[in-house]
Amino acid sequence: MLIRNISLALVALSLAACASVPGAGAERYSFGLWGDMPYKKAGDDRKLPAVLQSINQSDIAFSLYDGDIKDGSSKCTDDTYTDALAMFASMAKPVVYVPGDNEWTDCHRSNNGGYDALERLSHVRRVMFPATHSLGQTTMPLQHQGSLGEKYVENTRFSRGPVVFAGLNVPGSNNNVILSAKECSNKSARTAAQCDASNAEYLERDAANIAWLAQTFQQAKDQGALGVVLVVQADPGFDWPETEDEDESQLPQFSGYRNFMAQVVQQTEAFKGQVLFVHGDTHFFKVDKPLYSPTKLLPNLTRLQTFGSPSLHWVKVTVDTSSPALFRVEPVIVRQP
């Protein structure tokens, strides 16, 4: 499902030509994308300061972190979340946090401490979203789907110039879907009742995510926006494994993303501008057009997969309305001391 023409140099996305915002002059700004770090078991603690310094010394207006504040085999103790808040508090510019699977979906694992994943999700909502504005030393206002401390507070949205941004809680591990009793109990402290509750949680959150997605595109249309940036944590099955003769998104382990991704496609088809779909989860940088298939493109949707442990780098995206390409993507390789 992939086109793999990519370079770890400056990547100018050849998106469709776009006009300037009616009644406004050309606008140009940059933002950062990062996530899947630090993983202490991979020795990331010694690498992280250079990444934070690189982002802080850049000219970006803000950054978005696409989930996984810890590795998938360490305990989901409360200090994990306070440590992440301290990391975000060290950032000079606003940071928008999007949850990942390692901080809630996977906390049921025995090596994660055998937590109730839904209790950890509630903890994320209470602790990681302490205010309506972003994290960081300077902040910016955010729209939230839910009230502070409540369901779906983690789904956020904001606009900057000609682009509408949305963060959505779509995590790895099949979006919290449990497919069988064997999967429920595998290396896990979960009970059958907890797995049933997780599947019910998925259905409710999936519907909320789809509603937030639709509202985001409607806001973009109402504003005459030229682009939409969607940020989630999970790789929804674009290329796992990479093949040309099988639609990976239809494999059982990606079933939890089908409804959401179908709506991403539908909304993108009905939108005249460009859509940048950002995710982490797989830990290596990639920019491509994975939809619909290797021989048929959804031309205005581009996928950007961010770096992750043990490759601690980040991605700079520039929005430039004077350019024939709205988004320009640059991987920022951080040299370690």
Protein Blocks (a to p, Z undefined) as FASTA:
>chain_A
ZZfbdcfbdcddddddddddehiacddddddddehiacfknopmmmmmmmmmmmmmmcbf
bdcdeejjbcfkbccbfklmmmmmmmmmmpmbdcdddddfklmmmmmpmkloopafklmm
mmmmmmmmmbfbdedjbdcddddfbdehiahklpccddehjbccddddddehhlopafbf
klmmgopabdfklmmmmmmmmmmmmmmmmmmmmmmmmmmmmnopabdcdddfbdghlapc
cdfkbcfklpmklmmmmmmmmmmmmmmmmpcbdcddddehkopacdddfbfbfkbccfkb
ccddddddfbdcdddddddfkbmbfbdcdddddddZZ
